[in-house]
Amino acid sequence: MYDMKDTIVGVFDSGVGGLTTVDTIRTEIPGAQIIYHNDHIHCPYGERSKTELLRITSKIVQNLKEQGAEVIVIACNTATTQCIHELRKLFPDLSFIGTEPAIKLACEAKCKNILLMATPGTVKSVRTKEIITTCTKDAKVTLLPCPVLAKLIEDAVVVNGDKVIFQNNDMLQTRLADLLGSLADRDTFDAVVLGCTHYVYIESYIRKYFPQAEMFNGNLGVAKQVARVVNNSL
Ligand code: DGL
C-alpha cells in the first residue's frame, strides 16, 4: 500500500487548473504527499510558444525536484501535449505523468461526435493530432480552441489556504457564450472533452450548452496513474 511518508509527488499547472487534479489525486490516494506549484504568473500557457513553455516548465520541474519530488504530474494539457517528451529527456531520473485530452475515454464510452474544448496550444499540438488518429476509429472529433478562457477562469478562482472558491462573473459567461452560443451543430455532439484543467471549474456552465452530451476530463486517469507509479516505486 501507498505510504504517505514515501514518494513525494510534484504537481504543476499555470495556476489553479491543476488543483482540480490534486483534488482527484487526494481522493484516489488519501495521504499522498503532494507539492503543488501554482504558476499563476505565467498564465495562460495556452497562448505561449513551445520554446517558451519548455523554458518555464523545466525551471518548475527543477524546483520540484530540489524539493524532493520523484514523480511529476503535469496537471496541464497544454504543457503535456507540447513539452512532456522534452521534459522526460531533460530529467531522466524523474517519473512524469501527463494530462492529455480525454478523447480516448469518450471513445471508450462509445461516443461518436466529440467536441474537444482546449487551449490554442493544445489544439495545435502534434500530440493532440496523434491522440485523435490513434483513438478514434469511427468517431468524429471537432476541435474548438478557446483563447482567453483559461485566463478568465484563473481570475475567477480564489485560493485561500486549502479552500478553492470559484466566483462566476459576467466576463466569463460572455466568453462562453461567444465560444459556444452559435457553435455549428451544437446539439449533435454526444461528448464534450474538457481539454484544459481550468475548464473543470466551469463544467456545469458548459454543460448547459450541451444538455445531451457526456462530459469528460483526464483527472481520474491521471490520479489512477499516479497511484500505479507510486505503488510501483515502493
Ligand atoms: N490548465 C492548463 C491546461 O490544462 C493551462 C491553461 C492555460 O494556462 O492556458 O491546458
Residues whose N, C-alpha, C, O or C-beta is under 5 A from the ligand:
A	BS01	DGL	D13 S14 G17 C43 P44 Y45 G46 E47 A75 C76 N77 T78 T119 A150 G195 C196 T197 H198
